[in-house]
Amino acid sequence: MATNSVAISKGLEAISFWQGAVVVLGRFFFALIFLLAGANHFNKQTIGYSASQGVPLASIAVPLSGVLAIAGGLGILLGYRAKLGAWLIVLFLVPVTLMMHKFWTVTDPMMAQIQMILFLKNVSMLGGALLITQFGAGPFSLDARRSR
């Protein structure tokens, strides 16, 4: 039985070109939010909003969180030291989720629901980042190329 996929050797298993392409696309989609949102952590509006939400030392903490988001996102996107990049994303997500999306303190039902959705979105991304900390970037990454 012939197939139209090209196999890439990786230890005992073979990864098809399309499987590798899906992993690259997944890394791109996962990293995109951190790269785009991380850049906003350097503007005065984001810092001011964070300060209004009770973030201590927002003028330092918010730009630092932007550095974590961008560095982690780039590491995952490129697949270069992706496990470390994913830990940076974890380090970014935990305090941001707990400080910025406190749905349990919001009295307006609509805003509480929006904050809960954002909270759960971050928890979901935290799960994805934790998976990357354990399994790495996968095929078609700089990490995979280095390990050959």
N, C-alpha and C positions, 0 to 999 in steps of 0.2 A: 504494500500500500504506500503510495508516494504522497508526500505532503509538499506544500508550497512554502514551508518555513525553513530558514537557515538556522542550524543549531550552533550555539556557542558553548564550547566546553567550559565547565566550571566544576572542577573536582569530579565527582561521580555522576553529577546530573548535567543535563544539557538544557540551556535556556534558549528558547527560540528568539529570533529577532523581534517578533511582535510582543512577546512577554517582556523583553527588555525595554521596548518602546513604551509599553504601558507603565512600567515602573518609572521611567523617566518622566512621563506625563504626570504620574501621581506625585512625584517629587516636586515638579513644577507647580502643580495646583496647590499642594500643601505649603510650599515656601512662599508663594505669591502674596498671601495676606500679610506675612511678616515683613516682607520687603517693602510693600506699599505702605502699610500702617506704620512700620518702623521709621520711615522717613518723616512722618507727621509728628513724631515725638520730639522734634527739634523746633517746632513753632510755638509761639507764645500762647496761642489759643488752647492747644492741647495741654501745655504746662499749667495754664490758668484753670482749665476745667478740672484737671487732676487735683490741683490744690484745693479747689472748691469741694471735691469729693473726700478730702481728708488725707490725701497722700502727703506724708511727711517729706520735707525737703524736696518738694516737687521740681524745683528748678535744677536740681542735680539728679534726682531719681528718674524723672521722665526721660531726659536725654540718655541716661545710662541704660534705661530699658529699651530705648530705640537702638542703641549699639548692640545690645543682646539680640534683639529681634532681627536686625539686619545681618549680623555675623552668623547667627544660627540659621537664618533663612538661606544665606549664600552657601554655607557649608552643606546643607541638605540639597539645595538645588544642584550644585555642582558635584555632589557626592564626594566632597573632599573633607575628610575627617567628619563625616556625617554623624557619627555617634556623638562626638563632642558638640557639634552644631545642634543636635537634638537636645542634649542636656542644657545648652544655652536657652533653647526655646522653653524647656521645662522651667528653668530659672526665671524666665520672663513671664510665663503664663500663670504660675501659682500666685504671686503677689498681685498681678494685674487682675486676675479673675476675682480674687477675694476682696480687693480694694475698690474696684471700679464697677462691679456688677452685683452689689449687695441688694438683690431683689427682695430679700426678707425685711429690709428696712423701709421700702417704698410703700407709701400709703395709697397712691393712685393705682387702681387695679390695672389700667392699661400700661402704665409705665412699669409696674411690677412685672407684668407679663413680658414686656420687652426686655427688661433686665434679666429675667429668668432665662429667656431664650439666648441672650448673649452669654450668660453664665454657662449654660449647657453647651453652647458652641465652643467656648473655651475649654470646657472639660473634655469635649470630644477631641479637640486638637491636642490636648494634653495626652490623651490616650494614644493618638497617632505618633506624637513625639516620643512617648515611652517605648512604643514598638520600634521606632528607628534607633533608640539608644541600645536596643538589644540585637537587632537584626542588621543594622547598617543601611547603606544606600542601595544595595543590590547591584545588578548588572548595569553596564553602561555608565559607570561612575569613575571618578578619579581614584577612589579607594579600591575598587575592583582592579583597576589597571595597575595600581601600586602593588597589590598582593600577588600578582603573577610572577 
